Structure formats: C-alpha cells, structure tokens
Amino acid sequence: MSRIALVTGGTRGIGRAISIALKDSGAQVAANYGGNDEAANAFKDETGIAVYKFDVSNFDACRDGIAKIESDLGAIDILVNNAGITRDKPLHKMDVEQWNAVIDTNLSSAFNTTRNLIDGMRERGFGRIINISSINGQKGQFGQTNYSAAKAGLFGFTKALALETASKGITVNAVAPGYTATEMVMAVPEDVLNSKILPLIPVGRLGEPEEIGRCVVFLAADEAGFITGSTLSANGGQYLT
C-alpha cells in the first residue's frame, strides 16, 4: 500500500517538484496551496495530483483541510512543510504585518500542520516529517530578518520534535536548499544573477527544483528510519555546515 503525503505549498516552485517526486516514488500525494486557483488547477490537470486549498498560517484551516484530505485519501504518513513567502525589507523599514506574515506562513504553519497530524502518526507508529528550510536560515541574508528567522526556527523545531518522536517510528528532518531555479529566483535580473549570485556557488549553477524533490524522497522513504533530527543542505557548496 502506498504512503499518503501532504506537501504544503505543493503546486508551484520547489513544492511542485516535491509533489511530483513523491508521486513518482509511489506515494499518493495531496498538494496544498494558498491562493492561486488557476495555477493549482493547471497543476492538477497536468499531474493528476489532488490539490487542496487552505491557509497554512491558520490552525483551524489546517485542521479542516487535513480532515478533508484524510477523508478523501486516508491517513497522512508523510508531511512536507514547504509553504513559504517573502516580504523582504531591512528591519528598520519592515512593518509588523510584514514580520508576522512571514513568521506565520513559514514557521507557525509547521506547528499548525504537524500538530494536526502528530497524534495519528504516534498511534500508527510511523511518520515522516520533512521541513523545507533555506540556506538563508543557516547563514542569514540582508533584508530577510523575518525570512531568515522563520527558516532558522524550523531547524530548532526539527531537532526538538525529532527527539520527542524518535521512539514512535517518526522521523523529523530538514532540507535547506540554496539558490534554486524557481520563478522567484529566475525573476532576479540576469546581470545580478551572473555577477552577485552564481559566483558564490562553487558548482557554478543554480539548483534544480527536482534536486530538492529527490532529497525529500530520500528522507521520506521507509528505509530512512535511522535518520532523524538532521539537515540535508543542498546548496552547491555555497554554505558548508
């Protein structure tokens, strides 16, 4: 019987690649999205992956969305906390709404989804929780105090929860992508990309979303039960930990 996976922010960018990679590995995937109905429906038509719209920054919305998924597909075995937004500003220009929006969507969402799934995983004696962080949560980034703080918070969340659930057959790990060829990164002006970003990456290129998808498939596998509390950095050598 195939595992059932939920990928938040799972219809675009890195999340899209993760959803497809998990499906190709044999999982039955539910891809969450927040607002772009047109893109989500196009993704569903193209891939055959079920899509579910709910706000991951809202606990009750996650409870109801997860209940719907489990009613449709069955108990969720694999959770990928991938949803994220940016609201970039230097701190002295950042307002409280920009701070809260990023913290709520990028960090609090991991609690909202995981808290609604953890009891079932514990009862069944199996679970795979994979939190998609970022190189900027490891090293910081100018203009991203909110984003870097949220992504760094996922590392602490990962380690603490890994200790709490290790005896229950549940692993909790993080993936920290570097600069990856998503819509957001490819929107950077070409001269900035070539002069400011690529020279910092020793392998000399951006990552591909599919490479992050393969990292998640590895950590989500039944055979990965001895790996927990770890961070898999996929950044082309830009930041070594």
C-alpha positions in Angstrom: 0.0 0.0 0.0 1.4 3.4 -1.0 2.1 6.1 1.6 0.0 9.2 1.7 1.8 12.5 1.6 0.8 16.1 2.2 3.0 18.8 0.7 2.2 22.4 1.7 2.8 25.0 -1.0 2.9 21.9 -3.2 1.7 23.2 -6.6 4.5 25.7 -7.5 8.2 26.0 -7.4 10.1 23.6 -5.1 6.8 22.3 -3.7 5.7 21.3 -7.2 8.9 19.4 -7.7 8.5 17.7 -4.4 4.9 16.7 -5.0 5.8 15.2 -8.4 8.9 13.4 -7.0 6.8 11.8 -4.2 4.2 10.7 -6.7 6.8 9.2 -8.9 8.2 7.3 -5.9 4.8 5.7 -5.4 3.2 7.9 -2.8 -0.3 9.2 -3.1 0.1 13.0 -2.8 -2.1 15.9 -1.7 -0.7 19.2 -2.7 -1.8 22.2 -0.6 -2.0 25.7 -2.0 -3.0 29.1 -0.6 -4.5 31.3 -3.3 -3.7 30.8 -6.9 -6.6 28.7 -8.2 -5.6 28.9 -11.8 -2.1 27.6 -11.2 -3.3 24.9 -8.8 -5.9 23.6 -11.3 -3.4 23.6 -14.1 -1.0 21.6 -11.9 -3.8 19.1 -11.0 -4.7 18.7 -14.7 -1.1 18.2 -15.7 0.0 15.8 -12.9 -3.1 14.1 -11.6 -2.2 15.1 -8.1 -5.1 16.2 -5.9 -5.0 19.8 -4.7 -6.4 21.3 -1.5 -6.8 25.0 -0.8 -6.3 26.1 2.8 -4.3 28.7 4.7 -1.4 27.0 6.5 -0.9 30.1 8.7 -4.3 29.4 10.3 -4.6 26.5 12.8 -8.3 25.8 12.2 -7.9 25.9 8.4 -5.2 23.3 8.7 -7.3 21.1 10.9 -10.2 21.3 8.5 -8.0 20.9 5.4 -6.2 17.9 6.8 -9.5 16.3 7.8 -10.7 16.6 4.2 -7.5 15.1 2.8 -7.7 12.2 5.2 -11.4 11.6 4.5 -10.6 11.5 0.7 -7.3 9.7 0.7 -6.6 8.1 4.1 -4.3 8.8 7.0 -1.3 11.0 6.1 2.1 9.3 6.6 4.4 11.9 5.1 4.2 15.6 5.8 6.4 18.1 3.9 6.2 21.6 5.4 7.2 23.6 2.4 4.9 26.6 2.2 6.7 29.9 2.3 6.5 33.5 1.4 8.9 36.5 1.3 8.3 40.1 2.4 11.8 41.4 2.1 12.8 44.7 3.8 15.7 45.8 6.0 14.5 45.6 9.6 14.5 49.4 10.1 12.0 49.6 7.2 9.9 46.4 8.0 6.5 46.8 9.5 4.8 44.4 11.9 2.5 43.0 9.2 5.5 42.0 7.0 7.1 40.3 10.0 4.0 38.5 11.1 3.0 37.3 7.6 6.4 35.6 7.1 6.7 34.1 10.6 3.1 32.8 10.4 3.3 31.3 7.0 6.9 30.0 7.1 7.2 28.9 10.7 3.9 28.7 12.6 2.5 26.7 9.7 4.8 23.9 10.6 3.1 23.7 14.0 -0.3 24.1 12.5 0.0 21.1 10.2 2.2 18.9 12.4 0.0 19.3 15.5 -3.0 18.2 13.5 -1.2 15.0 12.3 1.2 14.0 15.1 -1.3 12.1 17.2 -2.3 9.9 14.3 1.4 9.2 13.4 2.2 8.3 17.0 -0.8 5.9 17.2 0.2 4.2 13.9 3.9 4.1 14.8 5.1 5.7 11.6 5.6 9.1 10.2 8.0 11.2 8.1 8.0 14.9 8.7 10.3 17.0 6.4 10.7 20.7 6.9 11.9 22.8 4.0 14.2 25.5 5.4 16.7 27.5 3.5 20.4 28.4 3.2 19.3 31.8 4.5 18.1 30.3 7.7 21.6 28.9 8.1 23.7 32.0 7.2 21.3 34.9 7.3 20.6 37.3 4.4 20.4 41.1 4.1 16.8 42.3 4.0 15.4 39.0 5.3 15.3 39.1 9.1 11.8 37.8 9.0 12.5 35.0 6.5 15.9 34.0 8.0 14.4 33.9 11.5 11.5 31.7 10.3 13.7 29.4 8.4 16.2 29.1 11.2 13.3 28.4 13.6 12.5 25.3 11.5 15.9 23.8 12.5 15.0 24.1 16.2 11.5 22.7 15.6 13.0 19.8 13.6 15.6 18.8 16.3 13.2 19.1 19.2 10.4 17.2 17.6 12.8 14.5 16.4 13.7 13.8 20.0 10.1 13.7 21.0 9.0 11.2 18.3 12.0 9.0 17.7 10.7 6.2 19.8 7.4 6.3 17.9 8.7 5.4 14.5 8.5 9.0 13.3 11.5 10.9 11.8 11.7 14.6 11.5 14.3 16.2 9.2 15.0 19.4 7.4 16.2 20.2 3.9 18.0 23.5 3.3 18.0 24.5 -0.3 20.4 27.1 -1.7 19.5 29.2 -4.7 17.2 27.2 -6.9 15.8 27.8 -10.4 12.3 28.7 -9.4 10.1 31.5 -10.7 11.2 33.7 -7.8 14.9 33.3 -8.4 14.6 33.4 -12.2 12.9 36.8 -11.8 16.2 38.3 -10.5 17.8 40.4 -13.2 20.2 38.4 -15.3 23.1 40.8 -14.6 22.5 40.4 -10.8 22.3 36.6 -11.1 25.5 36.4 -13.1 27.5 38.9 -11.0 26.2 38.5 -7.5 24.7 35.0 -7.1 26.4 32.5 -9.3 30.0 33.4 -8.4 29.1 32.5 -4.8 28.1 28.9 -5.8 31.1 26.6 -6.2 29.4 24.2 -8.6 28.7 27.3 -10.8 25.0 26.9 -11.3 21.6 27.2 -9.6 20.0 24.1 -8.1 17.1 22.5 -9.9 13.8 22.0 -8.1 13.9 18.3 -9.0 17.1 18.0 -7.0 15.3 19.2 -3.9 12.5 16.8 -4.7 15.0 13.9 -4.6 16.2 14.9 -1.2 12.7 14.7 0.1 12.0 11.3 -1.4 15.2 10.0 0.2 14.2 11.3 3.7 10.6 10.2 3.3 11.4 6.6 2.4 10.6 3.7 4.8 14.3 2.8 4.7 15.3 6.2 6.1 14.2 5.4 9.7 17.7 5.8 11.2 17.9 9.5 10.0 16.2 12.0 12.3 16.9 15.5 13.6 19.2 16.1 10.6 19.5 18.9 8.0 20.3 18.0 4.4 21.9 21.0 2.8 21.5 21.2 -1.0 23.3 24.5 -2.0 26.0 23.6 -4.4 28.7 24.2 -1.8 27.8 27.8 -1.2 27.5 27.4 2.6 29.1 24.4 4.3 27.9 23.2 7.7 
